[in-house]
Amino acid sequence: MKRQKLPYFPFGLAIIVILNLLASVFFFRIDLTDDKRNSISAPTKQLMRNLSQPLSMTIYLDGDLNAGFVRLQKAVAELLDELDMYAGQRIDYQFINPSEADDAQQRQQQYETLIAKGMSPTVIYEKNKDGKSVQRIVFPWAEIHYGNKTRNLCLLKNIRGNSGDDNLNISIESLEFEMTDAIRMLTQTKVQKIAFIEGHNELPEANTYDISLAWSRYFQIDRGVLGDDASVLDNYKAIVIAAPQNALSESDKYIIDQYIMYGGRVLWLLDGVKFDMEALSQSGISPAMPLDLNLTDMLFRYGIRINPVLLQDEQCLPVPVNVAPEGQPANFQPMPWYFAPLLLTSPAHPVSRNIAPISSTFTSGIDFVGNNQQLNGTVLLATSNATHVVQTPATINIAEFAPADDYFNTGYIPVAGAIEGCFESAFTHRMTPQNIANAKPKRTESMPTRQIVIASGSIIRNDMENGEALPVGYDRYTQNQFGNRDFLVNALLYLTDDEGWINLRNKEFTLRMLNQNISRHKRTLVQWANTGMPIVCLVIFGIAFSLYRKRHYTRNLN
């Protein structure tokens, strides 16, 4: 039998050698997971192949971690190993435990060094296996070095209202996007330009300072009026129209329209209603009238309409109100301010997916209109299921805090939407304004492009305190940070994205949770079952196989 099988040995050896040679020449990987958690997108692969020099990374996520952070640590290591394969072994990383020190003083110094670099710690309160409460300090941050550039990357998403396990799962889902986003910022050589349009009493630069600072990581930001030069927007990837209070001229509309027709992208933040803010601040009462920006016909052509209504919502920000009787010391108590709804974010679009609620004030609603089959509209923000629509004209009285039981009789009113496709020009059957200069041939249908329309200018507005800008979406009374900044950053990345980077935010992993009751009370049994059962099965298989061989060959000899 041995002599008969011997001629096949060289053939088997040759096949193994050939397969190894082919594997060394043709690189491929197969992802067998249900949710494709180990699949890397084509843009990411290309980014890794384009690295011209080594990239090093220090991850401060090591030490005594709970199971959730161990999962995050493992996911980071697996992703970096995967990226390293496509980068040609140019990525070097190490995990460091920032809590490892000889004494408490040295540990505190290490913490302060990381905090000085902008890496804020996360404090975890949990119970150990004995049921005692313990506190752990974790720094879920990575420090990325490429050439002479350095960027800090927060690995943990902390969305208000989510459980710790949900936030960790979201953090793992968004790892590829966040990692490649940071690497792109380090490796980019050409900076795209965006512009704030001015000249119509838009929000001043001070009230858009925070979002401008966030956007400046990606873009060069300019501001200015349009004038009569039709080519003024040619070099800008996107433009932002932030809460104008005066109507746009026909010349301005034509320049913006033709900018869109030639592939330009626009982020519209438009109020549907106007107030007398001075009267509102002094007496608490103001008329509310529809705000005519001379854009209704233009937006209708683009498939969207801003309704001149005000949305009140039971899910809203509180406001301090003096409830003390007249002549008594002031007693400020939080009361719901129904004109400041906390908007829900859609999980169906990469711009709004896994974003905390959005704070807003004096918000209107939108509708998708028209029958243009070349347009695709998606709701990004909406009110809660307890909403009341105030038709205008109306009178606003901020002292009204006691609505009837059936007052919030509708819900899920769209407030922001994304539209993409080929848009019809608002000047298809209209003459070009006479004062326009340097105009290209007029297009009546756009190249494939994108727009986002938000029916509230307050979403982009940051408050000022002692001459300094507060973060956009920060509420001074509750001291909560809402998701306005992340939402607006994603919105502009979506508008300017030609390669599909933003779609990485749509990754979704199934969260497979352990039974906490079993893992806590039957910990030892589960550990023995997981370590002992494979050994027992192996022993049983070995004994059974030996008996089978003995019986088989004994029968053949007989």
C-alpha positions as CSV (number, residue, x, y, z in Angstrom):
1,M,0.0,0.0,0.0
2,K,2.9,2.4,0.8
3,R,4.5,1.7,-2.6
4,Q,1.2,2.4,-4.3
5,K,0.7,5.8,-2.6
6,L,4.3,6.9,-3.0
7,P,4.0,8.2,-6.6
8,Y,1.2,10.6,-5.5
9,F,3.4,12.4,-3.0
10,P,5.4,14.5,-5.5
11,F,2.1,15.6,-7.2
12,G,0.7,16.7,-3.8
13,L,3.9,18.5,-2.9
14,A,3.9,20.3,-6.2
15,I,0.3,21.4,-5.8
16,I,1.1,22.9,-2.4
17,V,4.1,24.7,-3.7
18,I,2.2,26.2,-6.6
19,L,-0.7,27.3,-4.4
20,N,1.8,29.1,-2.1
21,L,3.4,30.8,-5.0
22,L,0.1,32.0,-6.3
23,A,-0.9,33.2,-2.9
24,S,2.3,35.3,-2.6
25,V,1.6,36.9,-6.0
26,F,-2.2,37.3,-6.0
27,F,-3.5,38.9,-2.7
28,F,-7.0,38.2,-1.7
29,R,-9.1,38.0,1.5
30,I,-12.5,36.4,2.1
31,D,-14.9,37.7,4.7
32,L,-17.2,34.9,6.0
33,T,-19.0,37.0,8.7
34,D,-22.7,37.6,8.4
35,D,-22.5,41.4,8.8
36,K,-19.3,41.7,6.7
37,R,-17.5,43.3,9.6
38,N,-14.1,42.5,8.2
39,S,-14.8,43.8,4.7
40,I,-12.8,46.9,3.7
41,S,-14.3,49.4,1.2
42,A,-12.7,50.1,-2.1
43,P,-11.9,53.8,-1.3
44,T,-10.2,52.6,1.9
45,K,-8.1,50.1,0.1
46,Q,-7.0,52.8,-2.4
47,L,-6.2,55.2,0.4
48,M,-3.9,52.6,2.0
49,R,-2.2,51.8,-1.2
50,N,-1.5,55.6,-1.7
51,L,0.4,56.0,1.6
52,S,3.8,57.3,0.5
53,Q,5.5,56.9,3.9
54,P,5.1,54.9,7.1
55,L,2.2,55.7,9.4
56,S,2.5,55.1,13.2
57,M,-0.3,55.0,15.7
58,T,-0.4,54.9,19.5
59,I,-3.6,53.6,21.0
60,Y,-4.2,54.4,24.7
61,L,-6.7,51.6,25.1
62,D,-5.0,48.9,27.2
63,G,-4.9,47.6,30.8
64,D,-7.8,46.5,33.0
65,L,-10.7,46.9,30.6
66,N,-14.2,45.5,30.8
67,A,-15.6,43.2,28.1
68,G,-17.1,46.0,26.0
69,F,-13.8,47.9,25.8
70,V,-11.9,44.7,25.1
71,R,-14.2,44.2,22.1
72,L,-13.4,47.8,21.0
73,Q,-9.6,47.1,21.5
74,K,-9.8,43.9,19.5
75,A,-11.8,45.6,16.7
76,V,-9.2,48.4,16.5
77,A,-6.3,45.9,16.2
78,E,-8.1,43.8,13.6
79,L,-8.9,46.8,11.5
80,L,-5.3,48.1,11.7
81,D,-4.0,44.6,10.7
82,E,-6.4,44.7,7.8
83,L,-5.4,48.2,6.7
84,D,-1.7,47.2,7.0
85,M,-2.2,44.4,4.5
86,Y,-3.3,46.9,1.9
87,A,-0.8,49.6,2.9
88,G,2.1,47.3,2.1
89,Q,3.2,46.9,5.8
90,R,3.5,50.6,6.3
91,I,1.4,50.9,9.4
92,D,2.9,50.4,12.8
93,Y,0.8,50.6,16.0
94,Q,1.1,49.9,19.7
95,F,-1.3,49.7,22.6
96,I,-0.4,51.6,25.8
97,N,-2.0,51.5,29.2
98,P,-2.0,55.1,30.5
99,S,-2.9,53.8,34.0
100,E,0.3,51.8,34.3
101,A,2.7,53.7,36.6
102,D,5.0,53.2,39.6
103,D,2.8,55.3,41.9
104,A,-0.3,57.5,41.9
105,Q,1.6,60.7,41.2
106,Q,3.2,59.3,38.0
107,R,-0.2,58.0,36.9
108,Q,-1.8,61.4,37.4
109,Q,1.0,63.1,35.4
110,Q,0.4,60.7,32.6
111,Y,-3.4,61.5,32.7
112,E,-2.6,65.2,32.6
113,T,-0.3,64.9,29.7
114,L,-3.0,63.1,27.6
115,I,-5.6,65.7,28.7
116,A,-3.3,68.5,27.7
117,K,-3.2,66.9,24.2
118,G,-7.0,67.1,24.0
119,M,-7.7,63.5,25.0
120,S,-10.4,63.6,27.6
121,P,-10.9,60.4,29.8
122,T,-14.0,58.3,30.1
123,V,-15.0,57.3,33.6
124,I,-16.7,53.9,33.8
125,Y,-18.7,52.8,36.8
126,E,-19.5,49.1,37.0
127,K,-19.7,46.1,39.3
128,N,-17.0,43.5,39.6
129,K,-17.6,39.8,39.9
130,D,-18.2,40.2,43.7
131,G,-20.9,42.8,43.1
132,K,-18.9,45.7,44.4
133,S,-18.9,49.1,42.5
134,V,-15.6,50.0,40.9
135,Q,-14.5,53.0,39.0
136,R,-12.1,52.8,36.0
137,I,-10.6,55.6,33.9
138,V,-10.2,54.8,30.3
139,F,-8.7,56.9,27.5
140,P,-10.3,55.6,24.3
141,W,-8.0,57.6,22.0
142,A,-5.5,57.0,19.3
143,E,-2.6,59.3,18.3
144,I,-1.8,59.1,14.6
145,H,1.6,60.2,13.2
146,Y,2.3,60.6,9.5
147,G,5.4,62.5,8.5
148,N,5.5,65.6,10.6
149,K,1.7,65.7,11.1
150,T,-0.2,64.4,14.1
151,R,-3.9,63.9,14.7
152,N,-5.8,62.6,17.7
153,L,-8.7,60.3,17.1
154,C,-11.5,59.5,19.6
155,L,-12.4,55.8,19.3
156,L,-15.6,56.0,21.5
157,K,-18.9,57.4,20.4
158,N,-20.9,58.7,23.4
159,I,-24.4,59.3,22.2
160,R,-26.7,60.8,24.8
161,G,-29.5,58.4,25.7
162,N,-27.8,55.2,24.5
163,S,-26.6,52.4,26.7
164,G,-22.9,51.8,27.2
165,D,-23.1,48.6,25.1
166,D,-24.9,50.4,22.3
167,N,-22.4,53.2,22.2
168,L,-19.5,50.7,22.1
169,N,-21.2,48.9,19.2
170,I,-21.7,52.2,17.3
171,S,-18.0,52.9,18.0
172,I,-17.0,49.6,16.4
173,E,-19.3,50.2,13.4
174,S,-17.8,53.7,12.7
175,L,-14.2,52.6,13.2
176,E,-13.3,52.4,9.5
177,F,-14.9,55.8,8.7
178,E,-13.3,57.5,11.7
179,M,-9.9,55.9,11.1
180,T,-9.8,56.7,7.3
181,D,-11.2,60.1,7.9
182,A,-8.2,61.0,10.2
183,I,-5.7,59.4,7.8
184,R,-7.2,61.3,4.8
185,M,-6.8,64.6,6.8
186,L,-3.1,63.7,7.3
187,T,-2.4,62.7,3.8
188,Q,-4.4,65.2,1.7
189,T,-2.4,67.6,-0.4
190,K,-5.3,69.5,-2.0
191,V,-7.8,71.4,0.1
192,Q,-11.3,71.9,-1.3
193,K,-13.0,75.3,-0.8
194,I,-16.5,76.1,0.5
195,A,-18.2,79.5,0.8
196,F,-20.8,81.1,3.1
197,I,-23.0,83.3,1.1
198,E,-23.6,86.8,2.5
199,G,-25.5,89.9,1.7
200,H,-29.0,88.9,2.8
201,N,-28.6,89.4,6.6
202,E,-27.4,85.9,7.2
203,L,-26.0,84.7,10.5
204,P,-22.8,86.7,11.3
205,E,-19.4,85.1,11.4
206,A,-19.4,85.1,15.2
207,N,-22.5,82.9,15.3
208,T,-21.1,80.4,12.9
209,Y,-17.6,80.4,14.3
210,D,-17.8,76.9,15.9
211,I,-19.0,75.1,12.9
212,S,-16.6,77.0,10.7
213,L,-13.8,75.7,13.0
214,A,-15.1,72.2,12.7
215,W,-15.3,72.4,8.9
216,S,-11.9,74.0,8.6
217,R,-10.3,70.6,9.3
218,Y,-11.5,69.6,5.8
219,F,-12.0,72.8,3.8
220,Q,-10.9,76.3,3.1
221,I,-13.8,78.5,4.1
222,D,-14.5,81.8,2.5
223,R,-17.4,84.3,2.9
224,G,-18.8,87.0,0.6
225,V,-21.6,88.4,-1.5
226,L,-22.4,87.1,-4.9
227,G,-22.6,90.3,-6.9
228,D,-23.2,90.0,-10.7
229,D,-20.3,87.7,-11.7
230,A,-21.8,84.3,-12.6
231,S,-18.4,82.7,-12.3
232,V,-17.9,83.7,-8.7
233,L,-18.8,80.2,-7.4
234,D,-16.9,78.1,-9.9
235,N,-14.0,77.2,-7.6
236,Y,-16.2,76.2,-4.7
237,K,-17.1,72.6,-4.0
238,A,-20.2,73.6,-1.9
239,I,-21.8,76.7,-0.6
240,V,-23.7,77.4,2.6
241,I,-26.7,79.7,2.9
242,A,-27.1,80.2,6.7
243,A,-30.4,81.8,7.8
244,P,-30.9,84.8,5.5
245,Q,-33.5,87.2,6.7
246,N,-33.7,89.3,3.5
247,A,-35.0,88.2,0.1
248,L,-32.5,87.0,-2.5
249,S,-32.4,89.0,-5.8
250,E,-33.1,87.4,-9.2
251,S,-29.4,87.8,-10.0
252,D,-28.4,85.9,-6.8
253,K,-30.9,83.2,-7.6
254,Y,-29.6,82.8,-11.1
255,I,-26.0,82.5,-10.0
256,I,-26.9,79.8,-7.4
257,D,-29.2,78.0,-9.9
258,Q,-26.5,77.8,-12.6
259,Y,-23.9,76.8,-10.0
260,I,-26.2,73.8,-9.1
261,M,-26.8,73.1,-12.8
262,Y,-23.1,72.7,-13.3
263,G,-22.7,70.3,-10.4
264,G,-22.5,72.6,-7.4
265,R,-23.7,71.5,-4.0
266,V,-25.8,73.7,-1.6
267,L,-26.5,73.4,2.2
268,W,-29.6,75.5,2.8
269,L,-30.5,76.5,6.3
270,L,-33.7,78.6,5.9
271,D,-36.2,79.9,8.5
272,G,-39.8,79.7,7.4
273,V,-41.1,82.3,9.8
274,K,-39.8,85.7,11.0
275,F,-40.2,87.4,14.4
276,D,-39.7,90.6,16.2
277,M,-36.8,89.4,18.3
278,E,-36.5,92.7,20.2
279,A,-40.2,92.5,21.3
280,L,-39.9,88.8,22.1
281,S,-36.9,89.5,24.4
282,Q,-38.6,92.5,26.2
283,S,-42.2,91.5,26.5
284,G,-42.2,87.8,25.6
285,I,-44.8,88.4,22.8
286,S,-44.1,88.8,19.1
287,P,-46.1,88.3,15.9
288,A,-44.9,85.4,13.7
289,M,-45.2,85.9,10.0
290,P,-44.2,83.8,7.0
291,L,-40.6,84.7,5.9
292,D,-40.5,85.4,2.1
293,L,-37.0,84.9,0.9
294,N,-38.0,84.8,-2.8
295,L,-36.9,81.1,-2.9
296,T,-40.2,79.3,-3.0
297,D,-40.3,78.8,-6.7
298,M,-36.7,77.8,-6.9
299,L,-36.8,75.2,-4.1
300,F,-40.1,73.8,-5.6
301,R,-38.2,73.2,-8.9
302,Y,-35.6,71.3,-6.8
303,G,-38.3,69.1,-5.3
304,I,-38.7,70.6,-1.8
305,R,-40.9,73.1,0.0
306,I,-40.4,74.9,3.3
307,N,-43.7,75.4,5.0
308,P,-44.2,78.7,6.8
309,V,-45.3,77.1,10.1
310,L,-43.9,76.8,13.6
311,L,-43.4,73.4,15.2
312,Q,-44.0,72.9,18.9
313,D,-42.8,69.6,20.4
314,E,-43.2,67.8,23.7
315,Q,-39.6,66.6,23.4
316,C,-37.9,70.0,23.8
317,L,-35.4,72.0,25.7
318,P,-36.3,73.5,29.1
319,V,-36.1,77.2,29.9
320,P,-35.8,78.7,33.4
321,V,-38.9,80.6,34.4
322,N,-39.5,82.6,37.6
323,V,-42.4,81.0,39.4
324,A,-42.2,83.1,42.6
325,P,-45.2,85.3,43.4
326,E,-44.8,89.0,42.8
327,G,-42.8,90.6,45.6
328,Q,-41.1,87.3,46.6
329,P,-37.5,86.3,45.9
330,A,-37.0,84.9,42.4
331,N,-37.5,81.2,42.1
332,F,-36.5,79.9,38.7
333,Q,-37.7,76.5,37.7
334,P,-37.2,74.6,34.4
335,M,-40.2,74.7,32.2
336,P,-40.6,73.0,28.7
337,W,-39.9,75.5,25.9
338,Y,-42.1,73.9,23.2
339,F,-40.7,76.1,20.5
340,A,-37.2,74.5,21.0
341,P,-37.8,70.9,19.8
342,L,-35.1,68.2,20.0
343,L,-35.1,66.7,16.6
344,L,-34.8,63.0,15.9
345,T,-32.1,61.8,13.5
346,S,-32.8,59.3,10.8
347,P,-30.8,56.0,10.9
348,A,-31.4,55.5,7.2
349,H,-28.9,58.0,5.9
350,P,-25.1,58.4,6.6
351,V,-25.5,62.1,7.4
352,S,-27.8,61.5,10.4
353,R,-27.0,57.9,11.4
354,N,-25.8,57.4,15.0
355,I,-26.1,61.1,15.8
356,A,-27.4,62.5,19.0
357,P,-30.7,64.5,18.9
358,I,-30.4,68.0,17.3
359,S,-31.3,71.1,19.3
360,S,-33.3,73.8,17.5
361,T,-35.6,76.8,18.0
362,F,-38.5,78.2,16.0
363,T,-38.4,75.4,13.5
364,S,-40.5,74.9,10.4
365,G,-41.3,71.8,8.4
366,I,-40.5,70.6,4.8
367,D,-42.3,68.6,2.2
368,F,-40.9,66.8,-0.8
369,V,-42.8,67.9,-3.9
370,G,-42.9,67.5,-7.6
371,N,-42.8,64.4,-9.8
372,N,-39.2,64.5,-11.0
373,Q,-38.2,60.8,-11.3
374,Q,-34.5,61.7,-11.4
375,L,-34.5,63.0,-7.8
376,N,-34.2,60.9,-4.6
377,G,-35.2,62.6,-1.4
378,T,-34.5,61.3,2.2
379,V,-35.6,62.7,5.5
380,L,-32.7,63.5,7.8
381,L,-34.4,65.2,10.8
382,A,-37.9,65.1,12.1
383,T,-39.9,66.0,15.2
384,S,-41.0,63.5,17.8
385,N,-44.4,61.7,17.8
386,A,-45.9,64.5,19.9
387,T,-45.9,67.7,17.8
388,H,-48.2,70.6,17.3
389,V,-48.2,72.7,14.1
390,V,-48.7,76.5,14.5
391,Q,-50.0,78.1,11.4
392,T,-48.8,81.6,10.6
393,P,-49.6,84.5,10.9
394,A,-49.8,84.0,14.6
395,T,-48.8,85.6,17.9
396,I,-46.1,83.9,20.0
397,N,-46.3,84.2,23.8
398,I,-43.4,82.6,25.6
399,A,-45.4,82.7,28.9
400,E,-47.7,79.9,27.6
401,F,-46.6,76.7,29.2
402,A,-49.8,74.8,29.8
403,P,-51.2,73.2,26.6
404,A,-54.3,71.0,26.6
405,D,-54.0,67.3,26.7
406,D,-54.8,66.9,23.0
407,Y,-52.6,69.8,21.9
408,F,-49.7,67.6,20.5
409,N,-51.9,65.9,18.0
410,T,-49.4,65.0,15.2
411,G,-45.8,63.8,14.9
412,Y,-42.7,63.1,12.9
413,I,-42.8,66.3,10.8
414,P,-39.8,66.4,8.5
415,V,-37.4,69.3,9.2
416,A,-34.4,68.5,7.1
417,G,-33.9,66.5,3.9
418,A,-31.3,65.4,1.4
419,I,-32.0,65.4,-2.3
420,E,-29.7,64.0,-5.0
421,G,-30.0,63.5,-8.7
422,C,-30.5,65.8,-11.7
423,F,-32.4,69.0,-10.9
424,E,-34.5,71.1,-13.2
425,S,-33.4,74.7,-13.4
426,A,-35.6,77.4,-11.9
427,F,-34.8,79.5,-15.0
428,T,-35.8,77.0,-17.6
429,H,-38.5,79.2,-19.1
430,R,-37.2,82.5,-17.8
431,M,-34.8,85.2,-19.1
432,T,-31.3,85.5,-17.7
433,P,-31.1,88.7,-15.6
434,Q,-29.6,91.5,-17.6
435,N,-26.8,92.5,-15.2
436,I,-25.2,89.0,-15.1
437,A,-21.6,88.9,-16.3
438,N,-19.3,86.0,-17.3
439,A,-22.2,83.6,-17.6
440,K,-21.7,80.1,-19.1
441,P,-24.3,78.7,-21.5
442,K,-27.5,78.3,-19.5
443,R,-28.3,74.8,-18.5
444,T,-31.9,73.7,-17.9
445,E,-31.0,70.4,-16.2
446,S,-28.2,69.8,-13.7
447,M,-25.4,67.4,-13.7
448,P,-25.9,64.7,-11.0
449,T,-25.5,66.6,-7.7
450,R,-26.8,67.0,-4.2
451,Q,-28.5,69.4,-1.9
452,I,-29.5,69.5,1.8
453,V,-32.4,71.7,3.0
454,I,-32.9,72.4,6.7
455,A,-35.9,74.4,7.8
456,S,-34.2,76.1,10.7
457,G,-31.3,78.4,10.8
458,S,-30.9,77.9,14.5
459,I,-29.3,74.5,13.9
460,I,-26.0,76.1,12.8
461,R,-26.0,79.0,15.2
462,N,-23.7,79.0,18.2
463,D,-24.2,81.3,21.2
464,M,-21.6,83.7,22.5
465,E,-20.5,84.0,26.2
466,N,-18.0,86.6,27.4
467,G,-17.0,87.3,23.8
468,E,-16.2,83.6,23.1
469,A,-18.2,81.2,20.9
470,L,-19.9,78.3,22.6
471,P,-20.0,74.9,20.8
472,V,-22.9,74.7,18.3
473,G,-25.6,72.6,19.8
474,Y,-24.6,73.3,23.4
475,D,-27.4,74.3,25.8
476,R,-26.2,76.6,28.5
477,Y,-29.1,75.9,30.9
478,T,-28.9,72.1,30.9
479,Q,-25.2,72.0,30.0
480,N,-25.9,69.3,27.4
481,Q,-24.1,69.0,24.1
482,F,-26.4,67.9,21.3
483,G,-25.5,66.5,17.9
484,N,-25.6,69.7,15.8
485,R,-21.9,69.8,15.1
486,D,-21.6,66.1,14.1
487,F,-24.7,66.4,11.9
488,L,-23.4,69.5,10.1
489,V,-19.9,68.1,9.6
490,N,-21.5,64.9,8.1
491,A,-23.8,67.1,5.9
492,L,-20.9,68.9,4.3
493,L,-18.8,65.8,3.9
494,Y,-21.8,64.1,2.2
495,L,-22.3,67.1,-0.2
496,T,-18.6,67.2,-1.2
497,D,-18.0,63.4,-1.3
498,D,-17.4,62.0,-4.8
499,E,-15.8,58.7,-3.8
500,G,-18.3,57.3,-1.3
501,W,-16.4,57.8,2.0
502,I,-19.5,58.9,3.8
503,N,-21.2,55.6,3.1
504,L,-18.8,54.0,5.6
505,R,-21.1,55.4,8.3
506,N,-23.8,53.0,7.2
507,K,-21.9,50.0,8.4
508,E,-24.1,48.0,10.8
509,F,-22.9,45.2,13.1
510,T,-25.3,43.0,15.0
511,L,-24.9,43.4,18.8
512,R,-24.8,39.9,20.3
513,M,-25.1,40.4,24.0
514,L,-24.3,38.0,26.8
515,N,-26.9,37.0,29.4
516,Q,-25.6,39.2,32.3
517,N,-27.4,37.1,34.9
518,I,-25.8,33.8,33.7
519,S,-22.4,35.3,33.2
520,R,-22.5,36.8,36.7
521,H,-23.9,33.8,38.7
522,K,-22.6,30.9,36.6
523,R,-19.3,32.3,35.6
524,T,-17.2,29.4,36.8
525,L,-19.5,26.8,35.2
526,V,-19.4,28.6,31.9
527,Q,-15.6,28.9,32.0
528,W,-15.2,25.2,32.8
529,A,-17.7,24.3,30.0
530,N,-15.8,26.4,27.5
531,T,-12.4,25.1,28.4
532,G,-13.2,21.5,29.5
533,M,-15.8,20.4,27.0
534,P,-13.4,20.6,23.9
535,I,-10.9,18.5,25.8
536,V,-13.5,15.9,26.8
537,C,-14.8,15.7,23.2
538,L,-11.3,15.3,21.9
539,V,-10.6,12.5,24.4
540,I,-13.8,10.7,23.5
541,F,-13.1,11.0,19.8
542,G,-9.6,9.7,20.3
543,I,-10.8,6.6,22.2
544,A,-13.6,6.0,19.7
545,F,-11.2,6.3,16.7
546,S,-8.7,4.0,18.3
547,L,-11.3,1.3,19.0
548,Y,-12.6,1.7,15.4
549,R,-9.1,1.2,14.0
550,K,-8.4,-1.8,16.2
551,R,-11.7,-3.4,15.3
552,H,-11.3,-2.7,11.5
553,Y,-7.7,-4.0,11.2
554,T,-8.4,-7.0,13.4
555,R,-11.3,-8.0,11.1
556,N,-9.0,-7.6,8.0
557,L,-6.3,-9.8,9.5
558,N,-8.9,-12.5,10.3
